[in-house]
Each structure stands twice: as structure tokens, then as C-alpha cells.
Amino acid sequence: MGAAMMLALLEDESQQHGPMQLLFTTNEETGMDGAFAIKEGQVTGDYLLNLDTEVEHDFTVSCAGGCHVHVKIPLLRDNNQPGYDAGLSITVTGLKGGHSGIEIN
């Protein structure tokens, strides 16, 4: 829906606006591949309207952002301990809010 809104705004000559730069990215929901391919300096606008929304007429003046983090943590295991299990559970807490479509507020 956001892509159609952006293209419609460009097409509508009754709307007054200065120069616009439109950015369309791919695979936002599955890894942000398109956004990660943007090179520094390619986006030169002073304002950002993020049209990634599920609600018509809503604009998000920000971005959720995204990053991939690879962490290596040394792990010592003692196979002789009672209750030893090959499974591993990792919990990440204390972070600021995030973005997962409309799953997180």
C-alpha cells in the first residue's frame, strides 16, 4: 500500500511539494536485505516518511531500523555434571522496544 501511495503522490499534479526522493526496499519482513544494500549518501532527503504501515492514511515519521548481530560467547560445558543437557536456552532482556510488523507496540 505504501508504494502505491508514494507513486500516486508523484502522479498527482494538484499536490504542491518540493523535490522528492522515493525509496523502495525489498525483503523488509524477512531480513531487511534491500535496506542493508543502501550505500551511504544514496538517501539525501531532510525528512523521512515511512509508509510501512497496515493502516491507510497513517504515516510513521521514523523507522524501526534493523541490524544483524553475530555474537560469539565462550561456553564451557561439563558433560559430567548431573542434569547436563545438550540443549541451550538464551534470554535477551533489558532492550528498548522494537519492531516486528504490528506484533510489538
N, C-alpha and C positions, 0 to 999 in steps of 0.2 A: 504494500500500500504506500509506503514511504517513497519508493522510486516513482510511482505514478504521480504522486503529489508534487514531487520535485520537477518532473518533466512538464506537468500541467502548468506550473507556475512560470516556467520558461516560455511556454507557448502562449500564455495569456498576456496580450499586449496592453490590456487595461490596467494591469498592475505596475506601479512605479517602483523601481528598485535599482540600485547600483549594480556594478558587476557582480556576478555570482559564480562561484566555483562549486560544482556538484561532485560529490564523491560517492561512488557505489563500490561496495566491497563484497567479497564472496565468502561463503562458509563461516559466517558470523556465529552461527549456532553450534558449529562442530569444530571450532579450533581457531577462529579469527584469522585464517590464512590470508585473506585479502588485506585486512588491516595491517598485519605484520609485514606485508610486502611493500607498504608505503615507505618511500625514502624521505629523509629529512629535506624540507624545502619544497616538496611537491604540493603541500597544502599551505596556501598563503593568506587565507581569509582571516579577518579580525574576529569574526563571530562564528559560532557553530550551532546549528540547529540539528539535533539528532532526531531523525524521523523513524527510528526503530521503536515503534510502539504498536500495540494491538488495538488502540482506540483512535478512531478517526477524529480529527480536529485537535488532537493532543500533540504537543511538541515537548521535547526534552532538551533543555538547554544545558547539556553536559554530556558526558559519556561514561559508560560503566567501565570502559577500559578492559584490559586483559593482559595477562602475561603467562608465560610458561616458565616454571621454575624447576630446575633439576637439583635435587639435594642429595648429597652423599653423607650418610651418618655412619660412623664406625659402630659396628654391632658385635658385641661379644656374646657368644652363646655357650652355655654349658649343658651339653646333652645328658649329663649325668644327674641333673637336678630333678627331683620329683616334680611331676606335673609339666615337664618340658613338652612343649607342643611346637610343631614346625610353623604354625600359623603366626601371624604378626598383625597387631592392631595399632594403628597410628591415629592420634586425635590432634587436630589443629584447632586452637581456641584463641580468643582474645583479639581477633582481627576486626577491622571495621566492616560495615555492611558490604554487600556485593551485588552481583548481577547474574541472574540465571533466568533470562526471559522475564516472566512475571511471577516466578516462583519465590523470589526473595524481595521483601519490601525494603 
